[in-house]
Each structure stands twice: as C-alpha cells, then as structure tokens.
Amino acid sequence: MDHDKKSQQTETMLGDMPVTEFRKVGHQLVDWVADYLEHVDERPVLPGVKPGDVRRSLPSEPPHKPERMEDIVADVDRFIMPGVTHWNHPRFHAYFNSTASSPGILAEFLSAALNVNGMVWQSCPAVTELEEVALDWLRQMLGLPGQFSGVIYDTASTSTLHGIAMAREALEDLRTREEGLAGRPEVPRLRAYISEFAHSSVEKAIITLGFGMNAVRKIPVDDKFRMKIPELEAAIAEDRKNGVRPFCVVATVGTTSCTSIDPVPAIADVCEREHLWLHVDAAYGGSAAIIPEMRYILDGCERADSLVVNPHKWMFVPVDLSAFYTRSPDILRRAFSLVPEYLRTSHDNAARNLMDYGVPLGRRFRALKLWFVIRYFGWDGLADRLRDHLRLAKQFAGWVSAHPSFELLAPVDFGTVCFRAHPHGMTDEQALNTLNERLLHATNGRRETFLSHTKLGGMYTLRIAIGHIQTRDSHVQSTWELVQRELKNLLATA
Amino acid sequence: MDHDKKSQQTETMLGDMPVTEFRKVGHQLVDWVADYLEHVDERPVLPGVKPGDVRRSLPSEPPHKPERMEDIVADVDRFIMPGVTHWNHPRFHAYFNSTASSPGILAEFLSAALNVNGMVWQSCPAVTELEEVALDWLRQMLGLPGQFSGVIYDTASTSTLHGIAMAREALEDLRTREEGLAGRPEVPRLRAYISEFAHSSVEKAIITLGFGMNAVRKIPVDDKFRMKIPELEAAIAEDRKNGVRPFCVVATVGTTSCTSIDPVPAIADVCEREHLWLHVDAAYGGSAAIIPEMRYILDGCERADSLVVNPHKWMFVPVDLSAFYTRSPDILRRAFSLVPEYLRTSHDNAARNLMDYGVPLGRRFRALKLWFVIRYFGWDGLADRLRDHLRLAKQFAGWVSAHPSFELLAPVDFGTVCFRAHPHGMTDEQALNTLNERLLHATNGRRETFLSHTKLGGMYTLRIAIGHIQTRDSHVQSTWELVQRELKNLLATA
C-alpha cells in the first residue's frame, strides 16, 4: 500500500498538469478570450513597441523549475499583449485582414486537445475524411465542378508551390521527379508567366522549385491591372522561338496590390492552345465567389489545373488554412508520393493518405475549423457577411471619389479600396508620393486603425481592406474621418 | 433611436457569434476537453471505422442556414470522435507519438483567438520576438552554440526542405536563385548523401527542390544502422570522378525506423574537408539532448550548417511546431527573401521579418505554445519526463530480451524499442515476417494499444514508441502483456 502510494505520488509529479488545474485555468482563459473579443475594438490596433522591446522584456534564459500557470498567463498580459498587432480587431485594414471567428477559435481549441496527425488515413481517419467533406462543401460553395478535389495546406504560398510543382510533374517527358533539372543537356530553360501584379509567393515558389527567378516572365497589365493577353501570347511565342520551354501560367483573382482580376477565360484559352499548366491564385478573391451574384469572378477557373482559395483570409477561419484544388490529384500524388516501410498500412489501397499529396508529412486537424465555421454561419450567412464588406468598400470608395482632395486608384471589386490623397493643384508625383507616405504613417501612428500601402503605376497608394467579421459602418467611417483629419494636419504643417 | 435599434439588430444578425454564447460554449468545451484528457486512456486508442465511414456519416452538401453550436458539438461526439485515432492517449505507441500537454493546448487556444500573422515584424512584433526568445531557450536547452539562430516551421519535412534549399544557395557560383538548374550546360549533376535510414522527407525535399530523386545517394549502414563513413567518402570520391558535384550530407540523430544515430562528428569532418553542407535531422532524437546525461547525442552538431528538432514530437507541444536552426541565417534569407512593395515597412532595417526566412508568408503564433510548455514544466521537469520515457523503454527492452520468444532488433538509445517475435526453433525468415505482421495486426486489432512497424535488415519489425506525457509503467506493461497474449493466440491457432 505504501509502495503504491509512493508510486502514485511519483506519477503525479511527472505527467501532465492535473485535470482540476486544467479545468480551472481553462475556464479563466475562456473568460479572458470572451473579454478580449468583446472589447478588442477598444484597444489600439497597432502596438506601441519598438523593435526589441518584447524580447528585452522576457528572460533570456529558460527556467529550470516549473512556473505557475497564473504567472504565465499574467505575463501574457504584461509582456506579450503590448507587442500584439490585433488582427482580430474590426479596424485592422492592412494587407488582407483575417478573422478568427468564435466557432473557428473553439474548433482550434478542440483540434489542439485531440492533437491528431493525419499523415495517413489510419493515423486519424476523421482528419482525412472531414478534410474531404469540408473541402467538397467549399468547392460547391465556390461553384467549382465536381472533378476538382482539394487538400489543405498552411498558406497560399505553400499551395502555389504545390501547383507549380504539379506543372513541372506534368512535363512527363522531362522526368524531373527522377532526374531533376540539373546537368541535363536535354532539358531546356523553362518559363512561367505571371502578371506584374502576381503575388511574390509565385516567384518564391519558382525559386524554391529550382527554376530560378529568371524563369518567371512578368506580363504587363492593362489600365485595370489585368494581365494583357496579346503580351502573354507574344511572350510565349518569343520564348519558344528562343528555345525556352513555356510550362505554366499563374493567373490571379484578386491581386494583393489592388485586387485586380486577370482575364482567366482568355488565359485558359491560351493555356489550352499552348498546352500550359494553369494555376489560379484566388487566395483572397476566391471567397467572394460564394456570393451568388459574385460567382462570375471565378469564370474560367473551371478550366484551371490548380487553384488556391484561403478561407483564413476572408471566410472567418483562423490562420492557417489554405484550400488547394486540382483537377488532377493523380499528378499531385505522382509528384509527392514516397512511402517508406514505416508508413505503409493495410488500408493503402482503400483509403487516401494525405501525406502523398504534398511536402509536409504531418497534418493538423485543420478541417475542423472550416467545418465549424461553415455550419455555424451557414453558406447564406457567410455570403451575407461578405456582401456587407463589399457594401462597406463601395461606400468607402464613394467617399473617396466624392472628396476633392482624394482619389481612387483602382476599381473596387472586392472589400479592398486603393486610394490616395491628391489635393487640388498638387501635380508633382514625387511630392504626392511623399505626402501619401507621410499620410499613411501619420494615420497608423494614431494606432486606431491599420492601413497598408502599395504602388500603382508609380503612385504611392493607400489600401484599406475591409473583411473582418466585426467591421461595421462606424469602424470604416471613423477610419475615413481619421485619414481626412491627418491629411489636414499634414497640409497645415507643410 | 428607432433607426439605431434597427441598425443594431442588423449588426447582431451579421457579425460573429454573440460573446455570451461564446462564453457559454467555451466553458462547455473546457469541460469537454478536461473530461477527454481525464478519461482518454479508457477509450480504444484506435477507431473502429472502415475507410469512408466518417465521410458517409456527414452531409455531402453544405448547409445554407446557420446551425446551432450545440448541434455542431454534438456531431463531434457522434460522427467525428468515432473516427479519431487518439494521439493524445498514453497507449499510442505508433510512429513517433506526440503529446498535446495542457499548457500547450491552452496556448493554442489563445493563439487561435489572437489570430495574429507574423509575416513581418510590424504585423505582430510579439510573434517575431517571442519566436526568437523561445527558440533561443530551446537552443540553450539543446546545448547548441549561440551562433545558431532559429525559425519555426510546421513540420520536419518543411524544415529539411529549407535546410537543403540553403545547401543549394550556398553553391554561390551556380547562382541557382537567379538562374535555376535547368538548361544550363555549366551546371553539373548534384548529389546529396543520406543513410539508407534517413527519413523519406529528405528525398521528398530533394525532389521538390528540382534535383530529382537520383540526386540522392543512400549510404549503407553498419550493424547499428549508422551511416558508414568509408562508404560515404568513397561515394563522394566516385561522384567527383564522374563529374557529379556533391553538395550536401544529411545526418540523422534518431532515425524513424530504429532511432539510430549517425556518427555526426565524423560526418562533420567529411563535410568540412569536402566543403559540403551538413544538415542534421534530429526531429525526434534531438529533444533528448535537454537531459544533461543525454547531451552527447548531439555531439558534432555544433558543426552542422542546419538542424531540425521537433518539439511537437517529444517535448509535449501540440502539432505543429518544428524548430529549425542554422549557423547561417544570412544564407536562408538570401535564398528566400523577396519583398514586394506592399510588404515593405519602415522597420525593415531595425527588425527581423520572418517571411524572409522561408516559403510560407503567413505565420501563426506557434511560439506561444513552446513558451508555455517550457515555463510550465521547466527545463528540469521536461528532462525528468523524458528520462522517465528512457527508463520505460529500457524496461520494455529488458522484457523483450529476457523472453524466449521475442528478440530486440536494434539498440535502444531513446524511447523507442524495435523488436519481433522469434519463437524457439522458427528459423524461416519469411515465416517470421508473416508471423510478426500478423502479430502487429492482431495486437492493434484489439484497439487497446497502437504499435507500428518497420523493416530492419529485411526483418518485419514491431516498434513501440514511448513518449506520451501520461504514459506510465502500467500502460507499457499492459501493452507488453497484450503482445505476448496475441503471440500465444497466433501460435496456438497456427
């Protein structure tokens, strides 16, 4: 008996946190998160720290002895929160914003507790099969044909890497999976075509895959920042003439700079005629296709070979969840399947092993949060929320257009507005750029709203992305008022 | 007033889940998770479903209308849990097991609520700086020198991809970042060396990066499954003679098959002499180095160019968190930095932008869970828990060795034991393989424990990985009893 008691004590000293403590701290954290969500818009969206502040506030050496949870949680408030940029804030309008909606947060909590790893079907059947179900729901919502099948990656960068890796694998005669690209006189230089406005992740993927940055040819855009088809055709013809082998076009639905939409149907025509892989980056814009009257933005995408949409951008799913679709899962599998003995299972012929479809072997239970979010809000509820963002963006664009000292710099197709200050009589572009850069910093410097910027036709451009689930008229309006006020200040002190 | 009321109603209809509901469901889920953690060992570790069962239990079309959280949560119990393999179960002994400890789960919950994305410093200073702090703590715990700096990726596969991409970037004369590998007569075939026992992710990385599978040369192992140095040297010499350019060696500390440890100091000598990149895959084994008397397993790794350790494998951090270290962060940055205008910030010279160090642009707040886990258990507490797993593994190995019908098939350096049934007088290897394969399926078929397998020297080998934070003597003992019982059954019915 004594021995049993002692062994039990030892077990308690090792092991995990006692469940009673987990329960207590867990309840406290639910209230912490609820309070955070309820009052996040009263916080400054941007932190006031300088580089190194957070780091310097923390011990530089790990603790040898255990610390108490209440101290750890208190330190989150004292040292971590002051360094947090509040992505889950209704006035976070930079980049493409992202919402962790409540059902998504709760699903992530469950997913962390289950801690499953869906590398093969057997290692967690529910991961594999719920991923199939949730991605097929999303496929239907996006209006993509049934032959598209999906797989979840962490980010659009990773999805695009896989799309272009498939384009390489599709060049069957080159046998690059076995032989690679190097030291082979029979392999020509290869070329991928993107618009000047494609996301930097496409170039990063091209570099990573061993094609080199020079394998990317950037096609000029028209006055609405869309890839020019005649220029694409001319580039392909010129490359072929020079012994360079075209293999891939990446089109974008909702470019990061200004949310322009490449003419996918015409690009698909070119790809079909030229036998090129078509990858569509709809990471941001794609979500809007779940709104019936916006479905047109994916016109032509049914002919894409691969396509990425990020529910963690504009569908209220916490980061990270990037949905990758392809009409040729067999090519994806051919490119990435490698099954060592220790991962063979007796189900390999009957079930899908998701590790065969990409670089990462491990796989969190990400589908759970997508499934929770779709069910809790419903397709119609999600569409209503996105529609409201479109309304707010149009409204903001209207304010900009109507104002004598501001101007719109790009069409507004989604929830993002590109604009700049352009006071009457100010014509020097250099001075305008300086003014707008100062305007951005002055506005963000108030820490009440977070805008980002880009350059369009050489013009320094302010961007407001409206896409947080809690963003209301009042938030957008106060940002607009702030921008006007800061411009007045700048012009007054100039 | 009426207008305000109506507008408020509309706002409620859109927006997120009401905070009162979040609070209610959140508290329910904390209790759900607490109950799960308290009683997980009473569940079968393996699910009873067949391929397609989970999928067929769920609607094939997305709901148009919102559903109630209580129905969604109820469906987790009804349809998802029956398809879950319980990785967070103390008798999950397959692959390398993984624990979501309570502080790790709670940190993930916070991380999902904050939903920050640390692509650049400005987009969330706390993500960048806590990642630096937590990875530097871990570096100290692993006994790596101060010039190693770290970055978090999702999985070891991704970490290894980045290590080998760095090896390519280090071949400065080839300028592959700009020019790529294809269509260049001046670029020879390239070669990477791994042991026969290296993880399949190394080959996957080599394929992904455009070298082709044939760029991998597998070096034979000695009787302890460690890379043979003379064979490595001979392979390099032969390749050089044939005009193939060696560029990289991947050594493993804790191979997936049998946890063998390549002779890193001798490999480092070869790499130094031959000017080859040395990447060390210590994804599993590395964690053990936090135990002072086990630090020797990383001997020589201070000379590695890059190294990966996975706290989500054997340091009680929920998936996914892979820690990647390098002595040359400048090369990693050179390989992956690409900064478009919309991601330029005024802090770019003063702060580190983590997007510059890898393929994914987006970055969850993963450091939080590592920081929580190290603080809650303390370095000593983590070491004590790992030490206990080593004790349990030695104990299991002792039982195997002492049993007349079983034998050990590999040295036991960590928490994993490779063994097989070998009844007295049974000498036919084919029959032994069949017997052990049937033994594995019979044992796992009870769903009380989950073992996996590998092949060692042609022998079908059972593997038990002991590494869950809640695994106690009783769990290991009951698995051992079950294996013996199943062997008896098989031999009786044979």
Interface residues (C-beta under 8 A of the other chain):
Chain A: S7 E11 M13 L14 G15 D16 M17 V19 E21 F22 R23 V25 G26 H27 L29 V30 D31 W32 V33 A34 Y36 L37 E38 P47 V49 K50 P51 G52 D53 V54 R55 L58 S60 E61 P62 P63 H64 K65 P66 E67 M69 I72 V76 I80 M81 P82 G83 V84 T85 H86 W87 N88 A94 Y95 S98 T99 A100 S101 S102 P103 G104 I105 L106 E108 F109 L110 S111 A112 A113 L114 N115 V116 N117 M119 W121 Q122 S123 C124 P125 A126 E129 L130 E132 V133 D136 W137 L138 Q140 M141 D154 T155 A156 S157 T158 L161 A165 R168 R175 T176 R177 E178 E179 G180 L181 A182 G183 R184 P185 V187 P188 R189 L190 H199 S200 S201 E203 K204 A205 I207 T208 L209 G210 F211 G212 M213 N214 A215 V244 T256 S257 H312 F316 P318 V319 D320 A335 F336 L338 V339 P340 E341 Y342 L343 S346 H347 A350 A351 V359 P360 L361 G362 R364 L368 F372 I374 R375 Y376 F377 G378 W379 D380 G381 D384 R385 D388 H441 S452 H453 T454 K455 R463 I469 Q470 R472 D473
Chain B: S7 E11 M13 L14 G15 D16 M17 V19 E21 F22 R23 V25 G26 H27 L29 V30 D31 W32 V33 A34 Y36 L37 E38 P47 V49 K50 P51 G52 D53 V54 R55 L58 S60 E61 P62 P63 H64 K65 P66 E67 M69 I72 V76 I80 M81 P82 G83 V84 T85 H86 W87 N88 A94 Y95 S98 T99 A100 S101 S102 P103 G104 I105 L106 E108 F109 L110 S111 A112 A113 L114 N115 V116 N117 M119 W121 Q122 S123 C124 P125 A126 E129 L130 E132 V133 D136 W137 L138 Q140 M141 D154 T155 A156 S157 T158 L161 A165 R168 R175 T176 R177 E178 E179 G180 L181 A182 G183 R184 P185 V187 P188 R189 L190 H199 S200 S201 E203 K204 A205 I207 T208 L209 G210 F211 G212 M213 N214 A215 V244 T256 S257 H312 F316 P318 V319 D320 A335 F336 L338 V339 P340 E341 Y342 L343 S346 H347 A350 A351 V359 P360 L361 G362 R364 L368 F372 I374 R375 Y376 F377 G378 W379 D380 G381 D384 R385 D388 H441 S452 H453 T454 K455 R463 I469 Q470 R472 D473
